């Protein structure tokens, strides 16, 4: 805890780690939580789109295995943090 705030519970990884996972075809999912419009303008190869606003309603249908490794990303990191926190509350590890 720092200055009365809890440290974030959302694990972070470096872009190089995700690139390595993609390049080596690691058994994982790349989840893009940007809007449909942002996703249509460009995405990571093989990524799945589920906007952060839809996570609570749609992610279980898209990703039923709650123990699978999932890399979640957005433009700046803010939406991905919200999405990961929501998914953790839903039982994703």
C-alpha positions as CSV (number, residue, x, y, z in Angstrom):
1,X,0.0,0.0,0.0
2,X,1.3,3.4,-0.9
3,X,0.0,6.7,0.5
4,X,-3.3,5.0,1.6
5,X,-4.0,3.5,-1.8
6,X,-4.0,-0.2,-2.6
7,X,-1.6,-1.4,-5.3
8,X,-3.5,-2.4,-8.4
9,X,-4.6,-6.0,-8.5
10,X,-4.3,-6.1,-12.3
11,X,-1.1,-7.8,-13.5
12,X,0.8,-6.0,-16.2
13,X,3.1,-7.3,-18.9
14,X,5.4,-5.7,-21.4
15,X,4.5,-5.4,-25.1
16,X,7.5,-7.5,-25.9
17,X,6.1,-10.4,-23.8
18,X,2.9,-10.3,-25.7
19,X,4.7,-10.1,-29.0
20,X,6.7,-13.2,-28.0
21,X,3.5,-15.0,-27.1
22,X,2.1,-14.2,-30.5
23,X,5.3,-15.1,-32.4
24,X,5.7,-18.4,-30.6
25,X,2.0,-19.2,-30.9
26,X,1.6,-19.5,-27.1
27,X,-1.6,-21.0,-25.9
28,X,-3.3,-17.7,-25.0
29,X,-6.0,-15.3,-26.1
30,X,-5.4,-11.7,-27.0
31,X,-8.5,-9.7,-25.9
32,X,-8.9,-6.2,-27.3
33,X,-11.3,-4.2,-25.2
34,X,-11.5,-1.1,-27.4
35,X,-14.6,-0.1,-29.3
36,X,-15.7,-1.9,-32.5
37,X,-14.7,1.2,-34.5
38,X,-11.2,1.2,-33.0
39,X,-10.8,-2.5,-33.5
40,X,-11.9,-2.2,-37.2
41,X,-9.1,0.4,-37.8
42,X,-6.4,-1.9,-36.6
43,X,-5.8,-4.8,-34.3
44,X,-3.2,-7.3,-33.1
45,X,-3.1,-10.5,-35.3
46,X,-5.5,-13.1,-33.9
47,X,-7.1,-10.8,-31.3
48,X,-10.7,-11.0,-30.2
49,X,-12.7,-7.9,-29.7
50,X,-15.1,-7.4,-26.8
51,X,-15.4,-3.7,-25.8
52,X,-15.0,-2.9,-22.1
53,X,-18.6,-1.9,-22.0
54,X,-19.6,-5.5,-23.1
55,X,-17.2,-7.5,-20.8
56,X,-19.7,-8.3,-18.1
57,X,-22.3,-9.4,-20.6
58,X,-20.3,-11.1,-23.4
59,X,-16.9,-12.3,-22.2
60,X,-18.1,-15.6,-20.7
61,X,-19.6,-16.6,-24.1
62,X,-16.4,-15.6,-25.9
63,X,-14.0,-17.0,-23.4
64,X,-15.6,-19.8,-21.3
65,X,-12.3,-21.1,-19.9
66,X,-11.7,-18.8,-16.9
67,X,-8.2,-20.3,-16.3
68,X,-6.9,-19.7,-19.8
69,X,-4.1,-17.2,-20.2
70,X,-5.6,-14.0,-21.5
71,X,-3.7,-10.8,-22.5
72,X,-6.1,-7.9,-22.4
73,X,-5.3,-4.6,-24.2
74,X,-6.7,-1.2,-25.2
75,X,-5.3,2.1,-26.3
76,X,-3.8,3.4,-23.1
77,X,-4.3,0.7,-20.5
78,X,-7.2,2.3,-18.6
79,X,-10.0,0.2,-20.2
80,X,-8.0,-3.0,-20.1
81,X,-7.5,-2.5,-16.3
82,X,-11.2,-2.1,-15.9
83,X,-11.9,-5.1,-18.0
84,X,-9.4,-7.3,-16.1
85,X,-10.8,-6.2,-12.7
86,X,-14.3,-7.1,-14.0
87,X,-13.1,-10.4,-15.3
88,X,-11.4,-11.2,-12.0
89,X,-14.7,-10.5,-10.2
90,X,-16.3,-13.0,-12.6
91,X,-13.8,-15.7,-11.6
92,X,-11.2,-15.3,-14.3
93,X,-7.7,-16.1,-13.1
